C-alpha cells in the first residue's frame, strides 16, 4: 500500500531505493522536518526503526563523504554528533537520480536558544564549541595548508553603499509597502549613516587571523538538546560548511545568534560565561577574541543578507530574524567596548 505523503515528501520510489541500499527496512512514514538552503530533511519510520534522511541540495559526494568521515571521528573522541549510516560497502553517500542523500539515526532532541540557557549551560556551550575546534584539528589528518586557508578581506564600505542604494530603490518601488518595508528602509538609512561615521574602523589588511577547522554554521538550529533534564547537548548536526576559517570568528558569530534578545541586545552575562569557557577549551587568548569581535562587528555592519533574500530573491524565510539582527548591530556599535570586554575578560 503506498504511503500517504504530505507535500514536499520524497517520491516513494526514491525512498524505497534508498532504504534498500542501507538495509533500513520497509518505509512506514515519511515526514518533511527541515527545509534549508543547503539541505532538506525527512523523518523516516521503517520496519527497522526511525531515521533522518538528508537530501543535500548543494555539494558533491566526495565533499560530503569527507564531512561524514570527520563527524564519525569526532564521535569517536567524545563530540556529540550523529554519524551517517553506512551501506554494506561502507559508503555513506547515496546518489539517486543525480541527487545526494545520507541516512542518519533519528535522535530525539529540541533546539534551545540562549534565552533558554542558564549561565552554566552557556558556559558549557562555549566549552563545547572550543572542544569542537580542538578535536577537528586532531581528527582531520590533513592540516590546513596555505591554499586551504581563505585570505581575509574585510567588507568594502563603498560596495556596501551601492548595495544599500539598490535595496532602497527596490523598497521605494513597491506600490503597497508593508510594515517590514518601512522598518527595512529605516534600518538601511540608519546603517548608511553608521558606515559613514565608522568607515575609518575597517579592519586592517595584512593581519591574518588564527584559522582552523570549524563547523561553519554553529547556531541553535544546528544543535539538539535532550528533551528531559539534564538539558545537555545531544547532537551537533549539519556539517555542510565544515571548513577552514578563523576559529574565533565562529565563536563570536555563534554567540551573536544564541544570545541576541528580541530588542537587539546581547545577554552579556551569558556571553561572558560562554566566551571564558570557549577561550579555555580552545586555547584562545583575549587578543584573538578581541580581533574576532572587531571583524565580526564590521562584517555585520556591512551585511544585508536577510534583505537581499527578501528583495532580490523573493525569499522571506529570514524576515522574522531581521528586526533583532538589525537592532543588534546598532546597539553593538554603541556598546562596542562593553561587548568586546564580554568576550575577552
CORQUIZI-V898758 format. One record per residue. N is the residue number from 1. RES is the residue in one small letter. SS is DSSP state (H for helix, E for strand, L for the rest). PSI is psi as a letter, one per 40 degrees, with the letter a starting at -180 (NA if undefined). OMEGA is omega in degrees with one decimal (999 if undefined). Layout:
# CORQUIZI-V898758
n={N;N}
res={RES;RES}
ss={SS;SS}
psi={PSI;PSI}
omega={OMEGA;OMEGA}
This chain:
# CORQUIZI-V898758
n={1;2;3;4;5;6;7;8;9;10;11;12;13;14;15;16;17;18;19;20;21;22;23;24;25;26;27;28;29;30;31;32;33;34;35;36;37;38;39;40;41;42;43;44;45;46;47;48;49;50;51;52;53;54;55;56;57;58;59;60;61;62;63;64;65;66;67;68;69;70;71;72;73;74;75;76;77;78;79;80;81;82;83;84;85;86;87;88;89;90;91;92;93;94;95;96;97;98;99;100;101;102;103;104;105;106;107;108;109;110;111;112;113;114;115;116;117;118;119;120;121;122;123;124;125;126;127;128;129;130;131;132;133;134;135;136;137;138;139;140;141;142;143;144;145;146;147;148;149;150;151;152;153;154;155;156;157;158;159;160;161;162;163;164;165;166;167;168;169;170;171;172;173;174;175;176;177;178;179;180;181;182;183;184;185;186;187;188;189;190;191;192;193;194;195;196;197;198;199;200;201;202;203;204;205;206;207;208;209;210;211;212;213;214;215;216;217;218;219;220;221;222;223;224;225;226;227;228;229;230;231;232;233;234;235;236;237;238;239;240;241;242;243;244;245;246;247;248;249;250;251;252;253;254;255;256;257;258;259;260;261;262;263;264;265;266;267;268;269;270;271;272;273;274;275;276;277;278;279;280;281;282;283;284;285;286;287;288;289;290;291;292;293;294;295;296;297;298;299;300;301;302;303;304;305;306;307;308;309;310;311;312;313;314;315;316;317;318;319;320;321;322;323;324;325;326;327;328;329;330;331;332;333;334;335;336;337;338;339;340;341;342;343;344;345}
res={x;x;x;x;x;x;x;x;x;x;x;x;x;x;x;x;x;x;x;x;x;x;x;x;x;x;x;x;x;x;x;x;x;x;x;x;x;x;x;x;x;x;x;x;x;x;x;x;x;x;x;x;x;x;x;x;x;x;x;x;x;x;x;x;x;x;x;x;x;x;x;x;x;x;x;x;x;x;x;x;x;x;x;x;x;x;x;x;x;x;x;x;x;x;x;x;x;x;x;x;x;x;x;x;x;x;x;x;x;x;x;x;x;x;x;x;x;x;x;x;x;x;x;x;x;x;x;x;x;x;x;x;x;x;x;x;x;x;x;x;x;x;x;x;x;x;x;x;x;x;x;x;x;x;x;x;x;x;x;x;x;x;x;x;x;x;x;x;x;x;x;x;x;x;x;x;x;x;x;x;x;x;x;x;x;x;x;x;x;x;x;x;x;x;x;x;x;x;x;x;x;x;x;x;x;x;x;x;x;x;x;x;x;x;x;x;x;x;x;x;x;x;x;x;x;x;x;x;x;x;x;x;x;x;x;x;x;x;x;x;x;x;x;x;x;x;x;x;x;x;x;x;x;x;x;x;x;x;x;x;x;x;x;x;x;x;x;x;x;x;x;x;x;x;x;x;x;x;x;x;x;x;x;x;x;x;x;x;x;x;x;x;x;x;x;x;x;x;x;x;x;x;x;x;x;x;x;x;x;x;x;x;x;x;x;x;x;x;x;x;x;x;x;x;x;x;x;x;x;x;x;x;x;x;x;x;x;x;x;x;x;x;x;x;x}
ss={L;L;L;L;L;L;L;L;L;L;L;H;H;H;H;H;H;H;H;H;H;H;L;L;L;L;E;E;E;E;E;E;E;E;E;L;L;L;E;E;E;E;E;E;E;E;L;L;E;E;E;E;E;E;E;E;L;L;L;L;H;H;H;H;H;H;H;H;H;H;H;H;H;H;H;H;L;L;L;L;E;L;L;E;L;L;L;L;L;L;L;L;L;E;E;E;L;L;E;E;E;E;E;E;E;L;L;L;L;E;L;L;L;H;H;H;L;L;H;H;H;H;H;H;H;H;H;H;H;H;H;H;H;H;H;H;H;H;H;L;L;L;L;L;L;L;L;L;L;L;L;L;L;L;L;L;H;H;H;H;H;H;H;H;H;H;H;H;H;H;H;H;L;L;L;L;L;L;H;H;H;H;H;H;H;H;H;H;H;H;H;H;H;H;H;H;H;H;H;H;H;L;L;L;L;L;L;L;L;L;E;E;E;E;L;L;L;L;L;H;H;H;E;E;E;L;L;L;L;L;L;L;E;E;E;E;L;L;L;L;L;L;E;E;E;E;H;H;H;H;H;H;H;H;H;H;H;H;L;E;L;L;L;L;L;E;L;H;H;H;H;H;H;H;H;H;H;H;H;H;H;H;L;L;L;H;H;H;H;H;H;H;H;H;H;H;H;H;H;H;H;L;L;L;H;H;H;H;H;H;H;H;H;L;L;L;L;L;H;H;H;H;H;H;H;H;H;H;H;H;H;H;H;H;L;H;H;H;H;H;H;H;H;H;L}
psi={h;i;i;h;h;i;i;e;i;i;h;d;d;d;d;d;d;d;d;d;d;e;f;e;a;i;h;d;i;h;h;h;e;h;h;i;d;e;i;i;i;h;h;h;h;i;e;e;a;i;i;h;h;h;h;h;d;i;i;i;d;d;d;d;d;d;d;d;d;d;d;d;d;d;d;e;f;e;h;h;i;g;i;i;h;i;i;d;e;e;i;e;h;h;h;h;f;e;i;h;i;i;h;i;i;h;h;h;i;i;i;h;i;d;d;e;i;i;d;d;d;d;d;d;d;d;d;d;d;d;d;d;d;d;d;d;d;d;d;h;d;h;i;h;i;d;d;d;h;h;i;h;h;i;h;h;d;d;d;d;d;d;d;d;d;d;d;d;d;d;d;e;e;h;d;g;i;a;d;d;d;d;d;d;d;d;d;d;d;d;d;d;d;d;d;d;d;e;d;e;e;h;h;i;i;e;g;h;i;h;i;i;h;i;d;e;f;h;i;d;e;e;h;h;i;i;e;i;i;h;g;i;h;d;h;h;i;g;f;d;e;h;a;h;i;h;d;d;d;d;d;d;d;d;d;e;d;d;e;h;i;d;e;e;i;i;g;d;d;d;d;d;d;d;d;d;d;d;d;d;d;e;f;i;i;d;d;d;d;d;d;d;d;d;d;d;d;d;d;d;d;e;h;f;d;d;d;d;d;d;d;d;e;f;h;e;d;e;d;d;e;d;d;d;d;d;d;d;d;d;d;d;d;d;f;d;d;d;d;d;d;d;d;e;NA}
omega={-176.6;178.0;169.6;-172.0;178.2;177.0;179.8;-179.7;178.2;168.6;-175.6;179.5;178.5;-179.7;-179.5;178.1;-179.9;-177.5;176.2;-178.9;-177.4;-178.3;-172.6;177.0;-179.9;-176.8;174.8;177.5;179.3;-175.3;175.3;-179.2;-179.0;174.2;-177.2;179.4;-175.7;-176.6;169.7;-177.1;-178.5;172.0;-174.7;169.7;-179.7;177.1;-180.0;176.3;-179.6;-174.9;170.5;178.8;-177.5;174.8;179.9;179.2;-178.4;180.0;-179.3;-176.7;-179.1;-179.9;180.0;177.3;176.2;177.8;-179.8;179.1;178.8;-178.9;176.9;178.7;176.6;178.1;-178.4;180.0;168.3;176.2;-178.5;-179.4;177.6;-179.5;-178.4;176.6;176.8;173.3;-176.8;178.8;178.5;-179.9;-179.6;179.4;176.9;177.3;-179.7;-178.9;179.8;-178.7;-175.9;179.3;172.4;-178.9;179.1;170.9;177.8;178.1;175.8;179.2;178.5;176.6;178.3;176.0;-175.5;178.7;179.4;-179.3;171.0;176.9;178.4;177.9;176.1;177.0;179.8;176.1;177.7;178.1;179.1;180.0;175.6;177.1;178.5;-178.1;179.5;-177.2;177.1;178.2;-178.1;-171.9;175.4;-167.7;179.4;178.4;178.9;176.8;-175.4;-179.7;-177.1;-177.2;-178.5;175.9;-175.0;175.6;-177.8;-178.0;179.0;-177.6;177.5;177.1;179.8;178.4;177.1;177.7;178.5;179.7;179.9;178.9;177.4;179.0;179.4;-179.9;-176.0;177.5;-178.8;-176.5;-177.5;-179.0;177.8;-175.9;177.6;179.4;179.9;178.7;-178.7;178.8;178.9;-177.7;178.0;177.9;177.8;-178.7;178.6;178.2;179.1;179.8;178.2;-178.4;-171.4;-178.0;-177.9;-177.6;177.0;-178.9;-178.4;176.7;174.3;176.6;-175.6;178.5;176.5;-176.9;177.2;178.1;-178.2;175.5;175.5;-177.6;-173.6;-179.9;-172.0;-178.4;176.6;177.1;179.6;175.7;174.9;-177.3;179.3;179.5;-3.1;-176.1;-178.3;178.1;178.6;-179.6;167.3;-174.0;175.1;-179.8;-176.0;-176.4;173.7;-178.9;-179.6;-179.3;171.9;-169.6;-178.3;177.7;175.4;179.4;-179.3;179.2;-179.2;179.6;-179.2;176.2;-178.8;-166.3;174.6;179.1;-176.6;-179.7;176.3;173.2;175.7;172.8;-168.1;177.9;177.3;176.7;-179.3;178.8;178.8;-174.2;177.9;-179.5;178.0;-178.0;-179.3;-175.9;-175.6;-175.7;-179.5;179.8;-177.0;179.6;178.3;179.6;179.7;178.5;179.2;177.1;-178.1;-178.8;-179.5;175.6;-179.1;178.1;179.2;-179.5;-176.9;-170.5;178.6;-173.4;-179.4;178.1;176.0;176.4;-174.3;-169.9;179.3;-176.3;-178.2;-177.5;-173.6;-176.3;-178.2;-175.3;-175.2;-179.6;-169.9;-175.5;-179.3;-178.4;-179.8;177.5;-177.5;-174.7;176.2;178.7;-179.3;178.8;-179.5;-175.9;-172.2;-176.8;179.6;179.0;179.3;-179.1;178.9;178.7;-167.0;-177.5;999}
